[in-house]
Amino acid sequence: MSFEQLSEIEAFVPVSPQLATSGQPTSAQFEVIKAAGYEAVVNLAMPTSSNWVPEEPEILANLGLDYFPMPVLWENPTLEDFDQFCAVLEQNQERKLWVHCAKNMRVSAMVYLYNRVRAKLPHEVAWRYVEPVWQPNPVWFGFIEATIELYEL
């Protein structure tokens, strides 16, 4: 397994030695993720996402990876989604986690919020995991702003 193989996964962003994010991996790419030492996969995509892999739970089970499906509605992310996301990250902080959605847009926004709200990182540091992926649309930008305001950062 090489970094080059990981970088072939759509919108791959290494966040830390314990956390990586991406768009939807292919069935074969889950083997690369396992070979890189990741122990669990968190999926924020919806079953209606265009590149959804319906057999993902079975693939991960066969590879011995834990699976956390946490579908986030693209048009309406919620504080409950964010709280659930934070809980999974915090309960698994000693493990290598791979977090993905369809295009790494949902995930990059959630990781940004996690880094700002829970890890207390400055905007400039946290934003570097969003910037390579996208500029949030009005729905997600509003969600980010409202969440930051709620936590009075």
N, C-alpha and C positions, 0 to 999 in steps of 0.2 A: 504494500500500500504506500502511495506517495502523496505528497501535498498536491501534486499535479492532478492526480485522480480526484481528490476532493474538490479542487478548483473547477473541475468539469461539471460539477453539480450546479444547476441553475442558481444564480444569484448567491453563491456561497460567500459568507462573511464569517471569518474567524473572530470571535469576540474576546475569548480568553482561552487559556489551556483547557478549561472545563466546559466551555460553551461555544457552539457554532450555530449559525443560522443559514437558511437557504430557502429557495423555492422548492417545489415538489421534486424529490429524488425519484429516479426511475426504480423499477424493481431491482435491477442489478446494482444500482448505486447504494442500496441499503447494505449490501455486502461490503462495499468500500467503507461505509460509515462504521460498520462493526469492526472491520480490520484496523481502523484508525483508533480503536479503543473506546468508542462511544458505547454507553451502557443503556441509554434510554432515548426514546424519540418522542417529542411533543409535536402534535399536528394541530395547527390552528385553522386549516382549510375546511371548507364546507364540502359535503358530498357532491354538491352541484358544481364545484370548481371544474374548469375545463380539463385539467390534467390530473384529476383525482385518480388515485390508485386504489380501487376497491379491495384488493387483496393485501393491502399494507398491514393490517393487524396480523394476518397469518404469516406473512413474510417475516415480520419482526419477531413473532413468537418462535418461528423455526430457527431464527438466528440467535435466540436467547436474549433479545433486547426487550426491555419494558416499553410499553406503548401508552401514551397519554393523549387520547383524542379530546380536543377542546375546541370544537368548531366555533368560530367567531363570524357572525354575520357581517359581510363586507359593508353593507349599507348602514349598519347600526351597531358598532362596537359599544360595549357597556362597561361600566365600572365593575360589575360582577365578573365580566370576562377578565378584566385586568387583575382583580383580586384572586381569581382562580389561577391565572397565569403565575402571579407572584408566589402563591402557595406551592405550586408544583416546583418552581425554581428553588424556593427556600427549603422544601422538604427533600430535595435531591441535590443540594449544593456540594456534596462530597463526591458526586458522580459526574462523569462526562455526559453532557446532554446535547443532543442535536434537536434544534427547534426549527420547524418548517411550516410553511403554508403553501399556497399555490405559487406565489412569485416573490416571497420574502417581504411583502409589503406590510401585511398584518403583523408579522413577527418583528420586523425592524422597528415598527412603531411601539409595540409592546416592550421590546428590549430597551428602547430609549426611555420609556416611562419607568420601567423597572430601575434602570441605572440612575435616573434623576430622583425618583421618589424613595426607593428603598436603599440604593447604594450611595445616594447623595452626591453623585458626580455632577460636575458643572455641565451646563448645556453643551459647550464646545466639545467636551470629551464624549458625552453620550450620543451626540448627533452624528459622530463619525461612523456609526454603524447603520445609520439611515441614509446618509448622503450618497453612498455608492449605489444604493438600490432605487431610490425614487424621491420625489418631492411630494409629500402627502397631499392628497386631494382635499377639498373643503370638508368633507365628512371626517376624515381622519385628523386633519389639522385642528378642527373644532374639538374632537375627542381629546387630542393631546393637550390643547390649551385648557379645556375644562378640567381635566384630571390634574394638571399642574396647579391650576387655580384652587382646586379642592384641597390639595395638600399644601397650599400657600407657599410655593417655592418661588 
